Structure formats: structure tokens, C-alpha cells
Amino acid sequence: MLGVTRLLNGTVSPSDALRYGRHTSRGPAHLLHYSKDKKPVVVWNCTQTCNLKCMHCYASSKNKLYPGELTTEEAKRLMDQLAEFEIPTVLFSGGEPLMRPDLFEVVAYAREQGLRAVLSTNGTLISQEVAEKIRDAGFTYVGISLDGIGDVHDSIRGTKGSFEDALEGIRRVRDVGIRVGLRFTIHAKNRDEVEGIFQLMQEEKIPRCCIYHLAYAGRGEKLQRFDLEPHETREALDFIFGRAQELHEQGIELDLLTVDNHTDNVYLYQRVLKDHPERADEVYEMLSWNGGNQSGIAIAAIDPKGNVHPDQFSWHQTFGNVKEKPFGEIWQDRSDPFLGILKERKEHLKGRCSVCKWLPICNGNLRVRAESYFDDALAPDPGCYLTDEECGIMPGTPEATVAAEFPVPVQEMLVAAEGAAS
């Protein structure tokens, strides 16, 4: 997760994180990315059941009951485990978490154990009564998914009227005093919706938006052909970065973040180097503290049945089950080969990632995209939109030979796009 607004505009600095000792249990939420102890934020997919049919759903959720999901007592024991391990935040996700009957009971229990609880929801089930229950249970933040305006959102979510229902949910959460933000997954079907989303944020006084790159998981794996091409990703990032700067200059502080493509770290650093070279060193320092992709390190996921995964997109990679062993023991157990590799991945990555000069602030990007594209979880992430030269890989060098082992057609696609535009 990249804090675009704060890093671009200099409203966060190394001293902010150092003030809290870069410790996950001491600092505010926006500084968790820069912690030194790297206790994981845990995404708990508390149910796979969902009332929508989103085309990019990584959980492949449907509106049906799924057997074997954690019971109320098992869920409370999980909260005990997470509190004992001192995780900084538990994100209640799904499926649609509001379809879990005991959600508010479990969340209230989590808060009693000292856990920070946030909610990720499609927003369509938030009546006035539900909004009040969200507040009373102790959620500190609610992220609601919007993938465009009106019919665009409805088409992606597979349900007519879901945009208006989600918008009403946003308003109700906001009006009961809970901080609310948007979650927007960008791809070819909605790339032109970003400006409309920003306008909606200003009109509705929504302070935060996380813009997700497409992960090739679940139903999202079938959308690879609709992922943005490298030049389209650059154009989208240029627009997002530009708007973040313009809004800041106007005194409008929308907190914009990008998620699930750590090439964005490099692209943002290059922008700061160009526009504000006097701040480039401190931005690079914070990006190195962020560490790039943190799957298996500072991000963990637990599925509805209690299986532990490196992130919410990698349900096929399982390290243990919280019904059989406490989460902390599972997470610290280096005997699982892949978990050990993820925690020390720099020496295991292949192709251009292994020789890229930006590895300290990218960390090889999202492994599930690499695995889906190359059938190898250690191959380069095809979502990287930098050329070999931008990665410090020059033609005719040993590094170029290594990069050629897993050809990613970034450079050719960028050249073709430039030719088409000229």
C-alpha cells in the first residue's frame, strides 16, 4: 500500500514514524507501512458468502452458504490469537462480511482484546440500523468498494442498483461518525472512471480512496486480458499523482493510496525526484522502510475456514490452520518452504526482478500475478510497467541475460504505444 498523497506532498516524513519508534503497536494507522517490527496486518475473510457477483472477486464468492467456516467460538479464539501476537489491525473482509450473522459480536470481542478493527464491504447492506451497529461494535474505518459511477459499477459488480445501494451505505457510515473510504480496482473496463470517483469523493466528503491494481486470483484471473497495458498504467498513475498534487495545492486533502503494484513506489519516487528533488532522499528512505510487497511478511490472510495464507489473493498457498495451531506459531514457522522464501525473497526471485535496482523498495511486487502468468511464484511480476533500462538492466549485460529468462513484454508494448501516439 502506497500513501500517494502524503509522500508526494510531503505531509509525512521519516520523523513521523521515528516518533513512535517505528513500532506497529504505537503509531497511527497511516504509519503502519513504515514499521520496523513488521507485525502483519491480518485480512480475515470471515465468510465466502456474498450478495453480489463481482467479475474480479479473488474469493470467487457466490450467494450461498459455504460449509466449514469458523464458528463464533472459533472466531473469538482467533481474535485471542491475533491479540496475543500483537497484530496491529484485523481487516474483516469476505465475501461480504455483513452476511456473517455473528460479525458484530466477534468485532466487539476483538475490540475488547485491544485489536483495531476495520471493515471491507460492498456497502449494499448498510441500512441505518447496520451503520449504527458498525459504529457500536467498534470499527475504526470502513472501506466500501466502488468500481465506477452508476451503470459501470453495476456491470462490474453484476447487480443492477448496487451503485446506489453502496452510495447510500457510504453516506450512512459517514453520518454516524465512522471514517469511510473507497476501494476502486482499476482495469480496462473502468479506467475512465477515476475522475468521476474523485469528483464523487469531493461531493460526498469522502476522505480516502485506495486504488487497487488487478490481482490475477479467483475470478480476477479470468480478467488478465482486461488488465491495463504498461502505458495505460503510467497514464493512470500520472493522472492520480497529478490530482493528488492539485488537490493539495487547493487545500483539499483527499488521502489517495495505490495498492497491489509496488512498481508504483518507484514511479512515485521518480516523480518526486523530478518535481521536488530536495525531498527525494527522505521519500526513498520511507519507501525502503515500507519495503515494497509485504505478502508473507507484514500482510497475512486467514480464509473463512481458518487457513493461513501469505495474502488475501493466495488461498492456494496454505501455511497452517488456526484451529490446529495459534496464528503466531504458524506465522513464525520457517519450516514451510514458501513462507520462508517470501520472508527472504530477494535471494530467490528470478528474471528481471532478481537484478532490478529497485528491489529494496519493490520487493518483487505481487507474487500471485507472477504465478498466474508464468506458472512460477518466483518469476517476474507481469504487472511491472518499467522498461529494463529503468530497472538498471542494460542491453548486452549479464543482467539482461538473466532478465531474458522470463520475457515480460513491457518495453515492446511501451514502444508500440509511443509509435501509435506519434
Beta strands, then each sheet from edge to edge (+ up, - down):
strand 1: 2-3
strand 2: 41-45
strand 3: 89-93
strand 4: 116-121
strand 5: 141-145
strand 6: 179-186
strand 7: 208-213
strand 8: 255-259
strand 9: 299-302
strand 10: 307-309
strand 11: 320-321
sheet 1: 1+ 8- 7- 6- 5- 4- 3- 2- 9- 10+ 11-
end
